[in-house]
Amino acid sequence: MKKFLTSAAAIAVALPVFAQDLPQANSEWFAAGQAHINAMLARQANTGRAKNVIVLVADGNGVGSNYATRLFVGQQMGKLGEEHILPYETTDWSSALVKTYNINAQTPDSAPTAGAMNTGVKQRFNLINLGGDAIHGDCETVKGNELTTFAEIVTGMGKSVGVVSTARLTHATPAAVYSKTANRNWEDELPEGCTAQKDIAAQLVDRMIDGTIDIALGGGSRYFVAKGAQTPNGGAGHRKDGVDLLALAADNGIQYASDKAQLNAADMSKPILGMWTDSHASYEADRPATEPSLADMTRTAIEFLSQNEKGFYLEIEAGRVDHANHAGNAARMLRDGQAFAEAVALADELTNDEDTLIIITADHEHAIAFNGYCGRGSDILGLCYGVSKTGEKHADKPLLAADGKPYTVMGYLNGAGSLMVKNEDGTYTASAGRPDLTQENATDLDYLQQALIPMSSETHSGEDVMVYAKGPWAHLFDSTIEQNVIFHVMHHAINAE
């Protein structure tokens, strides 16, 4: 990470002659601004061919969620928070705004957004890797609408492919690497009479058997085991067709890891399928020591895939950022966001900028909101404190709303934390008033941020997300782009002359 120049001598060297006599020239803020410009001027476009491509997706981590993560991580380090720089926010990275809408949806779903990044075309709500003529839930529209994925393209070039997620491996974002389906929810079961495709879990095993996917790490073992049978993770299988996909995988030389110890002991010369939980992996705040972290999975996947001299494609998803937002639980969301930042830093450390294109992005944003005129350093999970007249840190007292009660910095426009009251007849009415809040209440791990509209699960937002990139052809990420352009940068990078 580049450090800003702050000493008087450095300022004099860094500033152009015309700026040295300005009254603000001795300000650290002025020096930092000039240092940023100098770093940008020194950047050189990498136009070599990308041997490797890594896409790291923090699901649901739009501009607002990323802002909150930046403050949270900085505050954990003892900073006020706003000044912190996440690993992918330095001048080493190119960036752009990304429009996330689906063909038929203003507010997007994770399946077609991930599909757009893996195929180069926007897709329909709740579908994965099918063309615009396919219809959600209609199996008959699958045939003839299948799209070629980036994984299939690089496999044809002799490269290896991996997928890592803290969600189920059959969930929307990881599934977009290898599957094609008319319904993202057909994870282990299809409608009666549907023969145009297999369920998503079966597609993953098929792609591992045929060599398209070489390593897959995440959660979701229940969808690979027959209903009533025990999973390797100690739970119950979910498949109504009675098929044991894990036995099929083992018969084809694919090894299985059910915890961190087994993953660490895996034979790096054979394909690896690792799942630590029956459903999604644990939130980072709740993760047991037996379960690998996102960084652990990232390290194993990169080391495994790097054995291929022709290179690899790896998609890494922090899926539970999205789930905590849906729950209206910012405390868990931010801890998973922090884990994602650590995985990014590790992926960058383990690879070479000269031959590896690393892309950091999100599939969509959430209905997240930030309240009040908060002073610097207000705990991003806590109450909004006033702006101090002196110094930088916030004033000593929290701000009060018109009802005379404090409020948190973060909130959601809808979700389980709604202040609307559900009546016995199922209708909702406004509550008598907001409950009093303390800093201790607001920063509790299980606290649900206050919301306006009552929803059992908070929704996505159509707001733009960011994309950051470094490595070959990363400079092509600029301005405001459609989400499917991400694929086209990757495709250009691996084929550059």
Secondary structure, DSSP 8 states (H G I E B T S, - for coil): ------SHHHHHHHS-GGGTTSTTTT-HHHHHHHHHHHHHHT-----S--SEEEEEEETT--HHHHHHHHHHHHHHTTS-STT---TTSSTTSEEEEEE--BTTBSS--HHHHHHHHHHSS---TT-BSB-TT--TT-GGGSTT-B---HHHHHHHTT-EEEEEEEEETTSHHHHTTT--BS-TT-SS---TT--SS--HHHHHHHHHHTTS--EEEEE-GGGGSBTTSB-TTSSB--BTT---HHHHHHHTT-EEE-SHHHHHTS-TTS-EEEE-SSSS---GGG--TTS--HHHHHHHHHHHHTT-TT-EEEEEEETHHHHHHHHT-HHHHHHHHHHHHHHHHHHHHHS-TTTEEEEEE-S-EESEEE-S---BT--TTSB-B---SSSSB--SSB-B-TTS-B-BSEEEEEETTBSEEE-TTS-EEE-SS-----HHHHTSTT----EEEE-SS--EE---EEEEEESTTGGG--SEEETTHHHHHHHHHHH--
